[in-house]
Amino acid sequence: MFVYGTLRRGQRAWWRIEPHVCSAEPAHRRGTMYAFDAGYPGIVLTGDTLIAGELLQLVSPQAVLIELDAYEGDEFVRVMAEVETSSGLVPAWVYVVADASLATGTRIPGGDWCAHVSGSASG
């Protein structure tokens, strides 16, 4: 699973996924990231911004994905997309904004949620 926002290590929802993670590594993919007023990001897979995140290997993917689908709600949909790691391109589940036309938050040009919330975002 590719996570890029509040589910990343050190972010406020990490506790939801942490017990199910057996490994994590830096990863990224191209797209467009938005910050929503409610305090979380969303991405669409179109665009050329490098989206920073982590590729997580899950112990019991089926169980945690059902839980995360409920957590992400109707605003997001889980899709399979390629992400890039130090080993190359790999397929991964990623939550994206369900309706790209509703991605009306503030665009995050640097593509890194952790940098954005810490105030050190570039771009």
PLY file of the C-alpha trace (Angstrom):
ply
format ascii 1.0
element vertex 123
property float x
property float y
property float z
element edge 122
property int vertex1
property int vertex2
end_header
0.00 0.00 0.00
1.27 3.46 -0.91
0.50 6.08 1.74
1.20 9.79 1.25
-0.66 11.67 3.98
-2.04 11.13 7.46
-1.33 7.36 7.27
2.43 7.94 6.92
4.78 7.25 9.82
4.72 10.12 12.29
1.37 11.46 11.06
-1.87 11.54 13.01
-3.52 8.40 11.55
-0.39 6.21 11.50
-1.75 4.35 14.55
-4.56 2.95 12.37
-2.18 1.07 10.12
0.96 0.61 12.20
-0.02 -2.76 13.78
-0.52 -4.20 10.28
2.80 -3.03 8.78
5.67 -5.48 8.45
7.91 -3.16 6.39
7.99 0.36 4.99
10.19 2.09 2.46
10.24 5.51 0.80
8.31 5.65 -2.47
6.81 8.19 -4.84
4.65 8.58 -7.91
3.47 11.39 -10.17
0.16 13.13 -9.64
-1.38 16.20 -7.99
-1.79 16.61 -4.22
-4.37 18.79 -2.50
-4.70 19.86 1.14
-8.32 19.92 2.27
-9.66 22.30 4.91
-10.44 19.36 7.23
-6.68 18.76 7.63
-5.85 15.89 5.32
-4.51 15.50 1.78
-5.82 13.80 -1.31
-4.24 13.03 -4.63
-5.33 12.56 -8.19
-3.17 10.46 -10.47
-2.97 13.11 -13.17
-0.32 15.80 -13.02
3.43 15.84 -12.91
4.18 16.60 -9.26
6.32 14.02 -7.51
4.12 12.74 -4.65
6.23 11.61 -1.68
5.08 8.69 0.42
5.85 5.25 1.72
5.27 1.79 0.35
3.96 -0.38 3.18
3.93 -4.15 3.19
0.94 -5.29 5.24
0.73 -8.43 7.39
-2.97 -9.12 6.63
-3.87 -6.88 3.71
-7.52 -8.01 3.33
-8.45 -7.19 6.93
-6.75 -3.80 7.06
-8.00 -2.74 3.61
-11.62 -3.24 4.71
-10.94 -1.08 7.77
-9.14 1.58 5.70
-11.89 1.66 3.06
-14.32 2.60 5.84
-11.88 5.15 7.29
-11.29 6.84 3.90
-15.05 7.02 3.24
-16.81 8.10 0.06
-14.34 10.90 -0.71
-11.64 8.41 -1.67
-11.41 5.28 -3.74
-8.70 2.61 -3.53
-6.99 1.92 -6.86
-3.98 -0.06 -7.99
-1.22 2.21 -9.32
2.49 1.98 -9.94
4.80 3.63 -7.42
8.54 3.96 -7.60
10.91 2.66 -4.93
14.67 2.27 -4.90
14.04 -1.15 -6.52
12.01 0.29 -9.40
8.31 0.45 -10.26
5.91 -1.72 -8.25
2.10 -1.95 -8.16
0.44 -0.79 -4.95
-2.95 0.11 -3.58
-3.39 3.86 -3.14
-6.34 5.98 -2.03
-7.15 8.75 -4.51
-9.84 11.42 -4.58
-12.95 9.59 -5.80
-14.10 12.42 -8.06
-11.20 14.47 -9.41
-13.58 17.36 -10.14
-14.13 17.64 -6.37
-10.41 18.04 -5.63
-10.92 21.65 -4.61
-8.47 21.89 -1.75
-5.26 23.90 -1.84
-2.77 22.41 -4.28
0.47 21.27 -2.62
3.10 21.99 -5.28
5.89 20.15 -3.43
3.86 16.91 -3.25
5.00 16.08 0.29
2.31 16.15 3.00
4.81 15.77 5.87
6.81 18.78 4.65
3.59 20.73 4.09
2.29 20.22 7.65
5.69 20.90 9.17
5.93 24.16 7.23
8.97 23.13 5.19
7.21 22.40 1.89
9.08 23.37 -1.23
7.64 24.63 -4.48
0 1
1 2
2 3
3 4
4 5
5 6
6 7
7 8
8 9
9 10
10 11
11 12
12 13
13 14
14 15
15 16
16 17
17 18
18 19
19 20
20 21
21 22
22 23
23 24
24 25
25 26
26 27
27 28
28 29
29 30
30 31
31 32
32 33
33 34
34 35
35 36
36 37
37 38
38 39
39 40
40 41
41 42
42 43
43 44
44 45
45 46
46 47
47 48
48 49
49 50
50 51
51 52
52 53
53 54
54 55
55 56
56 57
57 58
58 59
59 60
60 61
61 62
62 63
63 64
64 65
65 66
66 67
67 68
68 69
69 70
70 71
71 72
72 73
73 74
74 75
75 76
76 77
77 78
78 79
79 80
80 81
81 82
82 83
83 84
84 85
85 86
86 87
87 88
88 89
89 90
90 91
91 92
92 93
93 94
94 95
95 96
96 97
97 98
98 99
99 100
100 101
101 102
102 103
103 104
104 105
105 106
106 107
107 108
108 109
109 110
110 111
111 112
112 113
113 114
114 115
115 116
116 117
117 118
118 119
119 120
120 121
121 122
